Structures are given as structure tokens and as C-alpha cells.
């Protein structure tokens, strides 16, 4: 779903030294989210874990999360690839009978039976994601 986003890839040095990574948003999504680009081959770098932590903290703060609070006070879904990291704030973990986890925001809504499949087809995936995601700070 979002793998085709055109995000600028930052240099590792700029990412670590120049402060806060830039939070980007996709106009495709009708729900609150934040995306940051990750430096090329960050996982092979000496400071790979710092890159992830910095991006994670930036996204949480950008969406209104507080690291000092418990996860229950700011529910979210996290997606990390080799190119980007995304957080979607959410208000519930399912819509009607359709459960939605992070994979749902990557384009994979998993259903348990034919009734749920029919419901996904009737509602449409984006409607389900919009209903699960938080409605604040869009």
C-alpha cells in the first residue's frame, strides 16, 4: 500500500547529526499517520539502532505520543521497512468484526472466515483503516 511512496532517502550523517528526522505524510491516507525515510542500508551502519530509535521517538512525538506514558494511553501501529518507518495512531483494534494490526496498514487485512471477507469487500479496506485509526491530528 505505501511501498510505492516516493520518499527522499537521507544520508546517515545528516540523519544522526542534523536533529530531528522530517515527518512526511501521504495524501492517500485519510487517517493520522507519520512516515520518515530511513538512510540507505541503515541496518548495516554502526549506529543503526540510533537511527531507528531517533525515528521512532520523532514519529511518536509528532503524532502526540508520550514516551513516559503507557502504550494503552497512546495506541498505535508501527511499520518498519528498510526504506521507511511509519506510525498510525489508532482508537480501536478492530472495526465491526475485522481485526486490524500493523499489517492492515501495509495492505494486508487478515480475515478468519467468509463472512469477514464479505464484510471487507463490502466496506472496502480504506474505510476499515479509517475507522480503526484515530480521528485526531489528521
VENGIWO-V227830 format. One line per field, one symbol per residue. burial: + if it has 16 or more other ideal C-beta (glycine too) atoms within 10 Angstrom, else -. Layout:
# VENGIWO-V227830
burial=???
This chain:
# VENGIWO-V227830
burial=++-------+-+--++----++++-+--+-+++++++++--+--------+--+++-+++-++-+--------+-++-+---++++++++----+--+++-+-++---+------+--++--+-+--+++++++----
